[in-house]
Amino acid sequence: MSLKTKILLVLSSVVLGVATIVATYSILHDRDQYDVRMADVYQSVRLNYEETLHDIVRFYVSRAEANIKTEGVLNAFRSKNHDELYHLIAPRWEVMHQENPMLSVMQFHNANGTSLLRMHQPNVYGDPIASQRSMVAHIHREHKVVYGFEEGRNGLAFRILTPVMDQGVYLGAVEFGIDASYITDKINRYTGYQSFFMIHEKNMGVLSGISDFLRIGDMLAINVSSKLLPLIESYKSQHQTFENSVITYANQTYTMKTIVVKNYVGQPIGAVMFIQAIPDFSSHVFQMIVATALIALVLILVLGMVISRVYDKVAEKMSFHEAYNQTILDAIPSPVIVTDGHRLIAANQTFLAYFHYANVAAFKREHECVCEYFEEGDTQEYLLPMVNDQRWSDYIFDHPHIHHKVKITMEGKTTIFEVKLSVLQFHEEKRFVVIFTDISSIQERSMTDPLTGVANRLHFTMVFEYAINIARRDQKPLGVIFFDIDHFKRVNDCFGHLIGDETLKRIAVLVKQRLRKSDIIARWGGEEFIILLPDTSLEETLSVAEIIRQTIEFESFPSVGQITCSFGIAALQKDESSEELLNRLDSLLYKAKEEGRNRIAF
């Protein structure tokens, strides 16, 4: 069966099923939209609830501190002078009550657990309130701000208790209590949704003055508005316990969701229930089915004719463009790939020849990504499959002004590539065209001292910073050796600069022969050399330096004879910068010379 026939059959099947799919989609779509709206509403209400509590705590903690700082208040508190304290606070209490009529409690607590002053009931004081309210007892123990929902003589309130300290001595606490309806009113004001509090009966306590409640199971709905009361009564008749649910009342469907209410220690004691009417979206389903069926018939007729005529031309053009694009890729002498960032889509012949694969399919059978070949270099400028939690291709795309490099070894030969990336984007779909340019020879010249063949100072500086970061990340030691040739000026003056150059090259060879592959030696300048020893302690660094010192001392240099070197060695210390470490090495080298040369200072 040809591809064209398959397309026509599939298309006919799809179109014939459109009516049913669209009708179902209409219902599911409306349901999804409703779920999204409800999720947004719940998130909005929850955030509003949390922000309201946060604002209340911040506001009334500052109010408590301001009241305590009022002239005379701290002295009255310290002396437990009820009348004087009332006289000083009364004007401020009136102002606070006017700015928030739902501020139902302002109370001063003595450190001994008794009530010093209730601004809302000034004639009631001296009672051992800490023995009856755990929240008060808690702040007397901890001497820290505490807040949460707790019932009391005035019913359920959100309470904030702030400790009062006098030169480090705890005197007691200032309490503010805001009526729970303040929270539900604010939710209604900012979101438009009705809500009320529900408290588990075990959390009501013996002191609660709440009498206006509706019991459903073991939960008590408090201060339910008259508008919601019939709906909640209906809910009560359908449910034994409070739970998130959907109910129907008076030909209208409502959803009911809750936000957990916690006490001062974070334990759930109830919930805020909010209610939203759900619109009915199913009335148009029949019309949608009829309209979709008509559209399906038209699509089958029109698309069947169009596909038959267009398919051949499209297929021909696609084949031409694929061949054309591949020809362009193959004309590029550097390895080139096309990828979506995750999988290889196309590659030129240079790429396939470098990795020894006959075609892209053969490469993909063994590898998901060319980045599997990327190796870690001795600096952080080399790309790895993941860079800063980004895929390598995305990292290049997001950092177009950086010169990106990769290190790849094939058959024992390491090649440094410069990586450049171009993007083709169609809607949300991306294609990356990546060119790998061999810069191995350029890289080698830029990082090598031309005389000695070891690393130059610029390259060492880059490697040094990277090695310090790696050592700190892996919590491993890092040793450094800094040395120069003793009296090297005499060599140049007595034997000439050519002999001096040969001496420098010979020393570089001798030192490299006694280092590990992971160690790095660089010419720092003139007759000075520096060696980086990863994962090497100070004691091990000293051993390496001594081997090098003796090797140079007992070597007979052509035309010159015996030469000695002075060494400063150190290991990276905690929080030490690269500059500080180099300065320390320089001082140690100077010390070795001052003490007579041909020695190691550490």
N, C-alpha and C positions, 0 to 999 in steps of 0.2 A: 504494500500500500504506500503510495507516494506521500510526501510530506504535505502537499497541497490538499490531498483528500483527507488526511488526518486533521488538518486545520479546519476544514469545512465541517467534518463530523463533530469535532470538539466544539466548534463555535455554535453549531446547531443545538447541541445538547445543552450548552451553557445558556443560550438565548431562550430555549424552551423552558428552562428552569428559573428564568429571571422573575416571573410573576410570583412564584412561591417564595423565592429568595428575598425579593424586594418587600413583600408583605411581612415576612419574618424579620427582615432587617429594620423595617419601620418600627416594629414593636421593640426589638432589641436596641435599636438606636435611641429611641425615646427613653428606654429603661437606662441605657448607658449614660445618656445626658442627665437623667434624673440622679443617677448614682454619683456622677461627677459633681453636680450641683450640691447634692447632699454632703459629699465629702468636703467640698469647699466651705459649705455652711458650717459643718462640724468643726473644720479646722479654724474658721473665722471665730466661731463661738469659743472654742477651746483657747485660742490665742487671746481673745478678748478677756476671757475669764482669768487666764494666767497673768496677763498684763495688768488687769484691774487689781488682783491681789498684790502683785509686785509694786504697783504704784501706791496702794494703800500702805504697805509696809514701809516703803521709803518715806512717804509723806509723814506718817505718824511717828516714825522713829525720829525724824527731824523735829517734829512738833514736841515730842517728849524732851529732846535735848534742849530745845529753845525754852520750854517751860522751866526746866531745872536751872537754866542759866539766868532766869528772871531774878532780879535782886531780892534777896531775902528768902527765896524758896528753899535753897539748899540748907540754910540754917534752920528753917522751920521743919524741914524733913528730918534733919539730924536730931533736932530736939523733940521730934514727934509731937509738934504743936499743931493739933488738928485745926483749931480756930484760925490761927495765924496763916496756915497753909491755905485754908479755904478762902480767906480774905484776899490773899495774893493771887490765887489761881482763878477765882470767880470771873473776873472780866475776860480773861483769855478763854475760859470755858464757854462763855456766852458767844464770843466771836467764832470759836471753832464749831459750836453747835449751829450757828447761823449759816456758816459756809457749808456744813453738811448736816442737815436735820436728822440723818440716819445714824449719826454718831450717838450711840445710846449709852456708852460706858466711858467714864474716865475715872480711874481709881489709883490711889497711891497705896503701895503695899510695904509694910515694915519687913525688915529682914527676919524678924522672929516669927513670921507667918501670919501676923494679924493685919487687918485692914486699918490703914491710917486715915484715909479719906475717900469717900465716894462723892464725886461732884454731882452725879445724877441722883444720889440719895445721901446728902451730907449729914443727915442725922443718924445714919446707920454706920457704925465703925467700931473697931476694937474686936470684932469677931475673928475666930481663928480660920480664916478663909483658905489658907494653904492646905489645911487638913481635909478640905472638902473639894478643892479644885486642883487637880494634878498639874495643870499648866503653871499655876502659881508656885507650887512646890518645886517644879522643874527649874524655874529661873532662880529660885533661892539656892538651888544646888549648883547650877552651872554658871550663873552670873553672866549670861549671854542673851542677846535678843532672841525671843522666841515668839512664834506666831502660828496661827492656825484656827480652825473652827472649834468652838467649845461652847456648850450650853452653860447657863448660869441663872441667876434669879430673874434676869430680863429675857430669858430665852436664848435661842441660838444666835451667835454673833461670831464675826471674824475678829479675833483678838490679837493685839500686838503688845507684848510686854518688853519694855526697855529697862535694862539695869541702871541703877543710880549709884555711881561710885564717887567717893570723896577721898582723894589722895590715896587711891588704891584700896580703900575700905568700902565694902559693899554695904550700902544703907538700905536697899530695898529696890522696888521697881515701880515704874509708871505704866499703867495699862490703859489702852484704848480699845473699845469694842464697837464695831460697826454692824448694824443690823443686816442680817442675811439678805433681806429684800433689796438692799443697795446693789448687790451683785446682780440679782435677776433684773432689776430695773435698768441697769447699765447694759446688760445683754440685749434687752428689748430695745433700748434707745439706739444702740449701735448696729444691731443686726435685724431688728424688726420681728424677732421670734419670741413668743411667750415662753416663760420658763418658771420653775418653782423648785424648792428644795425638798429632798427626801432624806430623812435621817433614820438609820437603823434603830429599832426600839432599844437595843442594848446600850446605845450610846446616849440616850436621853438623860439619864441620871436622875437623882432624887430632887435636885434643885430646880429643874426646868419649870418655867412658868408657861410653857406652850400649852395651849388648850385648843387652838384652832388648827386641827389637823385631820387628815383623812387616812385611815389605816388600810393598807393593802399588804396582806401577808405580814412580814416582819418589818415592813418599811412604813414610815409615817410621812405623808405628803403635807408640807407646812405652807400655810398662807397661800392656798390655791385661789386664784382670782375667780370671781363669780362667772366670768366669761368662759373659763376653762372647766369649771366645776362639773357641768353636765358631761363633758367629754371624759373627764377623769372618772366620774361615776360609771360611765359606760365601759371604760377600760377596766375598772374594778370588777365589773360583772363578767368580763371575758377572761381575766387573768387572775391567778392566785398570788403571783409575785410580780414585782416590778422588773421589767426587762426591756431591752431594745426590741421594738416590734412595730407592726403596722396595724392600725385598726380603722374600722369604718363607722362613722357616726353621722346620722342625718344626711345620708347620701353623699358624704364627703369622706375621702380617705386621708388619714393622717399618719405621719411617721413620728415615732417617739425615740429620742436618743438621749444618752446620759453622759455627763462628765463626772468623774469620781471626785468626791469631796473628802479631803484628808484633815486629820487633826494636826496638832503641833509636832508630833513625832513622825508624821508621814503615813499614819495608818488610816485606811479608808473607814469613814464613819457614815457615809451616805453618798448622795449624788445630786447633781443638778439635772433635772429633766427638761428638755426643750422640745417644742412641738411645731411641726410644719405640715401644712396641707399639701397633698400630692395632687397635681393636676391629672386629669384623665386624658390620655393620649391615644386611646384605642379606637375612637369614633371614626377616624379617617381610614382605617385599615382596609375596608371593603373597596373604597374608591381607589386606594393605592394599588390593589390587586388588578382591578379593571384597567387602569391606566398602564400598568406595567405589562399586562398581556398584549395590549395594542402595540406598545413600543416593541415588544419582543417580535411580533409578526413583521413589523416594518424592518427591524434590524436583520432578521433572517433573509428577507428578500434583497435588501440593499447590500448588505455585507457579502452575501453569497456571490452577487454579480461583481462587486468591486474586487474581492479577493482573487477571483478567478483571473481577472485581467491584470491586476497589479503584481501578483505573486512572482511571476516569472521575471518581470523587470526588476523587482526589488532584489530577488535572489542573485540575479546577474550583477547588479551594481554592488551588492555586498561582497560577492566573490572578488570583483575587481578591486574594491577598496582594501580588502584584506591583503591581496597580493601587492597592491601599491604600497600600503603601510609597511609590510614586511620588507619590501625592496628598499625603502628608505632606511629602515632600521639596519639592514645588512650593509648598507653603504657607509655606515659610521664605523670607523676603525676601532673605537673603544667599546667595551662591553656595555650594552644597553638593555634595560628591561622595562616592561610595562606591568604595573602592579596596582591593586586597589588598596595596598597597605597591609593586606593579609595574605593574599595568594598571588602567585606568579601568573600573569595572563599571556605575555609574549616576551620574546628575547631575540636578540640578533645572533648571527652566526659567531661573532667574536666572543660573545658571552658563553655560548655553548661550547666553543672550542677551548676556551680557558678552563672551564670546569669539566671538560671531557664528557659531554653528553651529546647524543645524536639529535635530540629535539627537546622541546619544552616538556612534552608528556613524560619523557624518560627522567628528566630532572625532577618533576613533581612527584614521580613515584617514590623517590627517595628523600625529598626535601619539601617542606612546606614553604620555606622562605630562604632567600639568598643570605639573609642575616644570620643563618646558622653557621656561616663561615666566618663571621666577624670575630676578630680577636681583640683582647684587651691590650692596649699599648702601654708605654711607660709614662704617658701623660693623659690628661682627661679630654684631649681634643679628638680622640678616636671614638667613632660611633660603635655602640653595641646594640643588640636586638631591642633592648629597652633603655631609654635615656630619660632620667628624671620622671619615671612612671609613664612615659610616652613611648609608643612604638617608634622605631627609628625613622620611618617615613614621615610620620606626623611631626616628629621633632624637627626634621629638616624643613618641612612646610611652615612650621610656626617660627622658625629662626632662619629666615632667608639671607640675612646679612653675615652669617657666620660661615667660615670656610670649613666644610665638613670632610672628614677623612675616615677611611676604613683600612684595616690591616687584615690581609688575607694571605694564608700560606697554602700553596698547592705544590705537592711533590717536593717538599723541603725548601721551596723558594718563597720568600716573603715579599709581597708586593704592597705598596702603599698607594691607595686610590683616592683621588679627590672626587667627592660625590656631589653632583648637581641634580636638582629635581625640578621638573616642570609639571604643572597640574592641568589636567583637562577635567572640567566639571560640567555636568549636565543635571540640573535640578539638584537632588541630594546625592547623586552618584559621582564619585571621584575616580580618576585614573591618574596615577603618577608615572611619568616617564623619567627614568633614573639613568644617568650616564656616569659610568665609572672611568675616570681618566687616570692612567698610570703616571704617578708623580714620584716614583721611587728614587730616581736619580736626583731630581730636584730636592726631594726631602733629605736625601743623604748629604748633599752638598750644604744644605741650610743648617744641618745639625752637627756637622763634623768640623773639627779643627783641621785646616788643610795641611798643617805641618806634621802633626803627630798622629793623625787618624783617629784620635779619641773624640768624644763629644766636646762641642764648644761651650762657652760660658752661657750663651743664650738658651741652648737646649737644656743644659743642666739646670738652669733656673726654673724652667717649666717643669722638668722632671722632679726637682727638689720640692716644689710646692705640692705637686701631686703625691709624692711619696709621703710627705708629712700628713696630708689628709688621709691617706690609706692607713698609715700607722696608727693614727688616732681612731679612725673608724674601727679597725680590727683589734685595737688595743695591743699592738705589738711594738717591740723596740725598733729604733732606727739609729744606726751608727754612721758617723761621718769622719773622714780623715782629710785633713788639710795639710799639705806639705810643699816645701820648695827646696831647691838645690842650694846647698851651702856654697857661698863664694862663687856663684855662677858667673858673675861679672869678670872674674879672673880668667875663666875659660874663654869667654869671648875676646877679652883683651889680649890674652897670651896666644891663643890658637886660631882666633878668627871666628866669625859668625857661622861659617859653614860647619866647622867642627862643633860649635855650640848647638846648631840645629840638629846635627846627627846625634849629639848627646841627648837632647830632649826626646828625639824619636826612640832612641834605645831605651831610655827610662820608661817611656810609655809602653813599650813592648814588654819589658820586664814586669811591670806592675800588672798589665792585663793578663799575663800568664798565671798570675797568682790570685786572680779574682774569680768569683762565681759568675755564671751567666747572668744572674739577676743583679749583680753589682754594676755600678756605673762609674767610670772614671772620666773626668773632663779636665781640659786645660783651662785653668782659671785666668791665666794671663802671665806672659813672660815665662819664668821658670816655676810658676806655681801650679799645682795640680790639686784636685779635690775628688774624693771618692765617696760614693753613696753606698751604704751597706744595709739593705732592707732586712728586717727581722733579725737584727744583730745587736746584742747587748754591748755595754761599754767594755766588759771584760773580753768578749770575743773581738771587738773592734781593736782593742789593744794588741791582741795576739796577731791579727792580720797586719796591723801597722808595724809590729816588730819584725815579722817575716819580710815585709817589703823593705824596711830599713836595713836589715842584714843583707838582703839580696843585693841592694844597690851598693852597700859599703864594700862587699867582697867581689863585686863585678869589676873587671878591668876594661875601661872604656878606651877605644882606639884613640891614640895621640894624647889622651888626657890622663889616663891611668885611673887612680882611685878618686871616687866622688862620694860625698855623703849628703844626707838630706835631714832636715829638721821637720818634726811632725807635731801637729796639734790634733788631738782626737776628742770627740764628745759624742754623747748619745742624747737624743731629743728628750727634753724635759716636759713635764705637764704644763700646758698653756704657753709654751715657748714658741714665738713666731720664727719664721725662717730667717728674718733679719737678725733677731736676737741670737739665734744659734750660730749664724755666720760670724757675728761680732765676737762671740765667745771663742770660736775656733781661731779667729785671727789673733786674739789675745793669747791663746795657748801656744800658737806657732811662734809668736814674738817671745813668749816665755822660754820656749825650747831654745831659741837662738841666744837669748840672754844668758842661759845657763850653760852655754858652751857648744851648741849645735850637735848634730848627729845624735839626737835623742828625741824622746817622745814626751810631750807634756799633756796632761789630762786632768 
